[in-house]
């Protein structure tokens, strides 16, 4: 059983970490600190865990809904999940090589910052879409105002 409060708490934690990291990453010297790196890996884990939780638990009933608009919205969320996972994979391969998993390897700080901002923006947009579109749709179709799945 997953409640909306739990989902919203996860989203709040992801949003908070992205805001802190963007602030820290603007200063080049902060990017090389172990504390910043640990926060970054925590952020990536939280995003991955949240997307997996949503993907595995919230879509099944909606995919079987008679309403085509409901099914299409869910398919868009599923597609968005894949896009975010792909972006995160590409990003980590570029900036977090396997040889040094506890470090960020930043050669071009401006490019790193731009790509990080883009990834964070995509995740934050996803969070907003979940809050404004997906959760209300689940509430409407299930009639349960507290439990999402």
N, C-alpha and C positions, 0 to 999 in steps of 0.2 A: 504494500500500500504506500503510495506516494501522495503527499499532500501538496497543495499549492504553496503553503507556507515553506515547505522544504525546498521546492523548486525556486521560489522567490529568494530564499536565503542563499542558495547556490548562485543565483544570478547576481545578487548583491555582492557576494564575495568576489566573484569574477570581475565585476565592475570596479570594485574598490582596488583590487590588485592591478587592473589595467591602468587606473588613474595614478596609482603610486609609481608603477613602473615607467609610465610615460614621463612623469616628472623626473625620476631618477635618470632615465636614459638620455635626457636632454643634455646632461652633463657627461661628457665623454669619459672622464675619470671614474665615474660611478659604474659604468658598464663592466669594468674589470673586477669589481669587488665580489667576493664570495656571497655576501648578503644579497646583493642585487641578483646574482645568478640563481641563488636559492629561491628567491621570490619569483623569478621568471619561470623556473621549472615547476614551482607550485601552481602558478597561473596556468601553464600548459596542461598540467595534470587535471586541474579543476575543469578546464574547458572540455578536455577529452572525456572526462568522467560524466560531466553534465550532458553532453551530446549523446553519449552512449546510453545514459539513463533515459533520456527523452525518446531516442530512437527505438529502444527495446521495449518501452512500456506504454507509450502514449498513443501510438499510431494504429494499432491493430483494429480496434473498434471503429475508428474513423475511416479506415480504408474500406470497410464493409458497409459504410453508410449509403443509403439510397441516393442522397444528394450529390450530384456530380461536382458541385462547387466545393463541398467538404472534401471529397476525395482528391480533387485537384490541389487544394490548399495543403493537404497532408503530403502529397507528392512533391510539392514545391519545398516543403520543409525537409523532406528526405533528401532531395537534391541539394539543398543548401548545406545540409550536414556533410554530405560527401565533398562539396566544394571547400568547406572550412577545413575538413580533415586533410584534404589534398594540399591546401595552402599551408597548413601547419607543418605537414611533412616536408614540403619544399623549403619552407622557412628554416626548420630545424636542421635540415641537411646542409643548408648554406651557412647558417650562423652558429650552429652548435654541432660541430663535427664529432663523430663517434670516438675519435682518439682522445678527446677531452670532453666527456659528457658534462662535467661540472663547470665548464667555462663557456663563455661566448667568444667567438673569434671574429672580431670586428676590425676589418681593414679600412672600410669606408664608412665613417660614422654617419655622415649625412644620408647615405643610401640605407644603412641599417635603420636609422630613425624613421625614414620615410616608409620602408617596408613594414616596420613594426607598427607604426601608426595605421597603416592600411589594414593589417591583420586585426589589430585591436578594434578598428572601426567596424570591420565585418562582423566580428563577434558581438560587439555592442549592438549592432543593428539586429542581429539574430535574437539577442535577449529582448530587445524592444518588440520585435515581431512576435516572439513567444508570448510576451505579456499582453500585448494588444490584440493579437489574432488567435493564436493557438489555444491559450488557456480559456479565453471566453468561449471559443467554439466547443471545447471539451465540456465546459460547464453547461452550455446550452444543450448539447446532444445527450449528455449523461444525466443531467438534472442534479448532479452532486456538486455542491458549492465548496466543499472542503477537500475532497479526495480526487486527485487527477487520474490515478490508475490503481 
